[in-house]
Amino acid sequence: MASVIRFHQTGGPEVLRCEAYDVAPPGYGEVRIRHAAIGVNFNDIYFRSGLYPVALPSPLGRSAAGVVEELGAGVADVKVGDRVAYASSPLGAYSSERIVDTRYLVPVPQGVGLDVAAASTMRGMTAAYLMRRIHPWRAGESLVLHAAAGGTGLIVGQWARHLGLRVIGTVSDPGKVDIALAHGCEHVIVRGGTDEVVAQVMALTGGRGVPVVLDGVGRSTFDVSLRVLSRRGLFVSFGAASGPVPPIDAIALGRHGSPFFTRPALADYASTKQERRELAGEFFQLVESGAIRIHVNQRLALADCGQAHRALESGRLVGVSVLVP
C-alpha cells in the first residue's frame, strides 16, 4: 500500500490527512514512480486553502523526484531505473508513489541529488523563465527582488549574479539579510514601511529606480514595486505569498511612469514537454556547475506535511523543504 496526503475540505494545515491507497498500473504513456522526496511549494497552500479551487476530496502537490519503477504501454523515452522529477503535473505529488504521464517528467542529472531536485525543480524552472524568457537582461542592469531569502529568491539571486546583474533584495526580517547577500544580492533591504523601502531603493539607484521588479510576495509589496520602477519599467508579479495583488488601475499605472505589468505562470512557460525539459535543463546545468547552490534546510516525513506548511506560511523559513515518504 502507498501513502497519500488528501484534504476533504479547504482550510489550514490541519485539514491534511495521510491515507493509504492502492496504486493502479500505469496506463498508456504513463509510468509509476517511487518518490525519493517531495517538494513543498507555496502554490500547495493556495490549493489547500481554497484560493485555487479543486474538487474535493483532493490530493496535493505538483513537484517531486524519484525513480521510475514501472512503464505503461507506449513509453519510449523513459526506462525503469531513470531518475526523474516533475514540477507541473496534476495534483498528487504528496505521496510515496504515483502514476505520472511522461510528458511531465524531466531527467535529473547524476550530479543533482533527488532531494535537491524535489525541493527546487518548480522553483528552478520559475527562475529559468524569469532569467531567460521574460526580459532581455543586460550585464550591469539592476533589479529589485522581493523575498530574496525565500526558496525561489535564493535561486533567482544566484542566477542573476551569474548573469552579471545588480540585485537589490528585500527580506522580511534582519535574520535573512546575510543569506540573501550570500546568494547573489548586492544590497538587501529589510522591508518596513513602503516609503522607507522606496527611499532606500531610490538612494541606491541615484533616484532612477530599477527597470525590473521581480515580486513573488504580492499584496504587501505591490505599492513598493510600482514606485521603485524606472520609467517604462517591468513589474513581474509571479507570486502572492502575502495575498493576491489588488485590482490593476490602468490610470494609476500611467501615473507611475507607464510600466509594463505581467502576472506570469509556470504553466504558460512550461506548457509542452520540450519547454519543461529546456527550463529544467538550464537550471540543472547551473546546479551541476556550482553557479547555483541549493540547500535543503528541512526534511520532514510525508505525514508531517502540515508542519511544513506552517513553516512556509510563517515567513520565517529560509531556503527549501522536502517531504520524505
C-alpha positions in Angstrom: 0.0 0.0 0.0 1.2 3.5 -0.8 0.6 6.6 1.3 -1.0 9.8 0.0 -2.0 13.2 1.5 -5.5 14.3 0.8 -7.8 17.1 2.1 -11.6 16.7 2.3 -12.2 20.4 3.0 -10.3 23.6 2.4 -8.7 25.4 5.4 -5.5 25.4 7.4 -2.8 22.7 7.6 -5.0 20.7 10.0 -7.2 19.6 7.0 -4.4 17.5 5.6 -4.8 13.7 6.1 -2.4 10.9 5.4 -4.3 8.0 3.9 -3.4 4.6 2.4 -4.2 3.8 -1.2 -3.5 1.2 -4.0 -1.6 2.5 -6.9 -3.1 1.4 -10.2 -0.9 0.1 -13.0 0.4 2.8 -15.4 -1.7 3.4 -18.5 -0.6 4.4 -22.0 2.2 6.9 -21.9 2.5 6.7 -18.1 5.0 5.4 -15.6 4.9 4.5 -11.9 7.4 6.5 -9.8 8.6 5.8 -6.3 9.2 9.1 -4.7 12.5 9.8 -3.0 11.4 13.3 -1.9 8.5 15.7 -2.5 8.7 19.5 -2.9 6.8 21.9 -0.7 5.8 25.0 -2.7 3.6 28.0 -1.9 1.0 27.0 -4.5 0.3 23.9 -2.4 -1.0 26.3 0.2 -3.2 28.0 -2.4 -4.9 24.7 -3.3 -5.3 23.6 0.4 -6.7 27.0 1.4 -9.2 27.2 -1.5 -7.6 30.1 -3.2 -7.2 27.8 -6.2 -10.5 25.8 -6.2 -10.4 22.0 -6.7 -12.9 19.2 -6.5 -12.9 17.6 -3.0 -11.5 15.4 -1.7 -8.3 16.3 -3.4 -4.7 15.1 -3.3 -2.0 17.8 -3.1 1.4 18.7 -4.5 2.8 19.1 -8.0 6.5 18.6 -7.5 8.6 15.6 -6.6 11.5 13.5 -7.6 12.2 9.7 -7.6 12.9 6.6 -9.6 10.8 5.1 -12.4 9.7 1.6 -11.4 7.2 0.5 -14.0 6.3 1.5 -17.6 3.0 1.7 -19.2 2.4 0.9 -22.9 3.8 3.3 -25.5 6.6 4.7 -23.2 9.8 5.0 -25.3 11.7 8.0 -23.8 11.9 6.8 -20.2 13.1 3.5 -18.8 12.9 1.7 -15.5 15.5 3.0 -13.1 15.6 6.5 -14.5 16.0 9.4 -12.1 13.2 11.9 -12.8 11.5 14.9 -11.4 8.4 16.9 -12.3 7.0 20.3 -11.3 3.8 20.9 -13.2 1.8 17.7 -13.0 -1.8 17.3 -11.8 -2.1 17.2 -8.1 -0.8 14.1 -6.3 2.9 14.6 -5.5 2.3 14.3 -1.8 2.5 10.5 -1.9 5.0 7.7 -1.6 4.5 6.6 -5.2 2.2 7.6 -8.0 1.4 7.3 -11.7 2.6 10.2 -13.9 2.3 10.9 -17.6 5.8 11.0 -19.1 5.1 14.4 -20.7 5.5 16.0 -17.2 8.9 14.3 -16.5 12.3 15.9 -16.7 15.5 13.9 -16.3 17.6 14.5 -13.2 21.4 14.5 -13.9 23.6 12.3 -11.8 25.2 15.4 -10.3 21.9 16.6 -8.8 20.5 14.8 -5.7 16.9 13.7 -5.9 16.2 15.7 -2.7 17.6 18.8 -4.3 15.6 18.1 -7.5 12.3 17.6 -5.5 12.9 20.8 -3.5 13.9 23.0 -6.3 12.6 21.9 -9.7 9.5 24.0 -9.6 11.4 27.0 -8.2 14.3 26.4 -10.6 12.0 26.3 -13.6 10.4 29.5 -12.4 13.8 31.1 -12.0 14.7 29.9 -15.5 11.8 31.7 -17.2 12.4 34.8 -15.1 16.1 34.9 -16.0 15.9 33.5 -19.6 12.4 34.2 -21.0 10.8 37.3 -19.6 13.2 40.1 -20.1 16.4 40.6 -22.3 18.8 41.1 -19.3 22.0 43.0 -19.9 25.0 42.7 -17.6 25.1 45.5 -15.1 21.4 46.0 -15.1 19.7 46.5 -11.7 16.6 44.8 -10.4 14.6 44.6 -7.2 14.0 41.0 -5.9 11.4 40.7 -3.2 11.6 37.7 -0.8 15.3 37.4 -1.7 15.9 34.7 1.0 12.9 32.6 0.1 13.2 29.3 -1.9 12.8 30.9 -5.3 14.5 34.1 -4.3 17.7 32.3 -3.4 17.8 30.7 -6.8 17.0 33.9 -8.7 19.6 35.9 -6.8 22.3 33.4 -7.7 21.2 33.2 -11.3 21.1 37.0 -11.6 24.6 37.2 -10.2 25.7 34.6 -12.7 24.4 36.9 -15.5 26.2 39.9 -14.0 23.1 41.7 -12.7 22.9 44.1 -9.7 20.4 42.7 -7.3 18.7 44.8 -4.7 16.9 42.3 -2.5 14.2 42.8 0.1 13.6 40.4 3.1 11.0 40.3 5.8 13.4 40.3 8.8 17.0 41.1 9.7 17.9 37.5 10.2 17.6 36.9 6.5 20.0 39.6 5.3 23.2 37.7 5.4 21.8 34.7 3.5 20.4 36.9 0.8 23.8 38.7 0.4 25.5 35.3 0.2 23.1 34.2 -2.6 23.5 36.9 -5.2 22.2 40.2 -3.7 24.5 43.2 -3.8 22.2 45.1 -1.3 19.5 43.9 1.0 16.7 46.0 2.4 14.6 44.8 5.4 11.0 45.6 4.4 9.4 48.1 6.7 7.0 50.9 5.6 6.5 51.5 1.9 8.0 55.0 1.9 11.1 53.7 3.7 11.8 50.9 1.3 11.1 53.1 -1.7 13.5 55.7 -0.4 16.3 53.1 0.1 15.9 51.8 -3.4 16.0 55.3 -4.9 19.1 56.1 -2.9 20.8 53.0 -4.2 19.9 53.9 -7.8 20.6 57.6 -7.8 16.8 58.3 -7.9 16.3 56.5 -11.1 14.6 53.3 -9.8 15.1 49.9 -11.4 14.0 48.7 -14.8 12.6 45.4 -13.4 11.0 44.3 -10.2 10.5 40.5 -9.5 7.7 40.3 -6.9 6.7 36.9 -5.5 5.2 38.4 -2.3 2.1 40.1 -3.7 -0.3 42.3 -1.8 2.1 43.7 0.8 4.8 44.7 -1.7 2.6 45.9 -4.6 2.9 49.6 -3.9 6.6 49.4 -3.3 7.1 47.5 -6.6 5.2 50.2 -8.6 7.0 53.1 -7.0 10.6 51.8 -7.4 10.3 51.1 -11.2 12.0 53.4 -13.6 10.0 54.9 -16.5 8.6 52.1 -18.7 9.9 49.5 -16.3 8.6 45.9 -16.0 6.6 44.8 -13.0 6.7 41.0 -12.8 4.2 39.7 -10.2 5.0 36.0 -10.1 3.6 35.0 -6.7 1.3 36.1 -3.9 2.8 34.9 -0.6 1.2 37.8 1.3 -2.1 37.6 -0.6 -3.4 38.5 -4.1 -2.4 41.9 -5.5 -5.2 44.5 -5.7 -7.1 45.1 -8.9 -5.0 46.9 -11.5 -6.0 50.5 -12.1 -4.8 51.4 -15.6 -4.9 55.1 -15.0 -2.8 54.7 -11.9 -0.2 52.8 -13.9 0.1 55.8 -16.1 1.0 57.9 -13.1 3.9 55.5 -12.3 5.9 56.0 -15.4 3.9 53.8 -17.9 5.2 50.5 -16.6 4.5 47.1 -18.1 2.8 44.6 -15.8 2.8 40.8 -16.1 1.5 38.1 -13.9 3.3 35.0 -15.4 2.5 31.4 -14.5 4.9 28.5 -14.9 2.2 26.5 -16.7 2.4 29.0 -19.6 6.2 29.0 -19.8 6.4 25.2 -19.4 3.3 24.3 -21.5 5.0 21.5 -23.5 7.4 18.6 -22.8 10.1 20.4 -24.7 9.6 23.7 -22.8 9.7 21.8 -19.4 12.8 19.9 -20.3 14.6 23.1 -21.6 13.8 25.1 -18.5 14.8 22.3 -16.1 17.9 21.5 -18.1 19.1 25.1 -18.0 18.5 25.1 -14.2 20.1 21.8 -13.5 23.2 22.7 -15.6 23.9 25.7 -13.3 23.4 23.5 -10.2 25.8 20.9 -11.6 28.4 23.7 -12.4 28.1 25.2 -8.9 26.8 28.5 -10.1 23.6 27.8 -8.2 23.7 26.1 -4.8 20.6 24.6 -3.3 20.4 23.9 0.4 17.6 21.6 1.6 17.2 23.0 5.1 14.2 21.0 6.3 13.4 17.3 5.8 10.0 16.1 7.2 8.1 12.9 7.0 5.2 12.9 4.5 2.7 12.7 7.3 4.2 15.9 8.8 3.3 18.0 5.8 1.1 20.3 7.9 4.2 21.3 9.9 6.0 22.1 6.6 3.0 24.3 5.5 3.1 26.2 8.8 6.8 26.9 8.5 6.3 28.2 4.9 3.3 30.3 5.8 5.1 31.9 8.8 7.6 33.7 6.5 10.4 32.6 8.8 11.6 29.7 6.7 14.9 30.2 4.9 15.7 28.0 1.9 13.7 25.0 0.9 12.0 21.9 2.4 11.2 18.4 1.3 8.8 15.7 2.5 10.3 12.2 2.7 7.9 9.2 2.2 
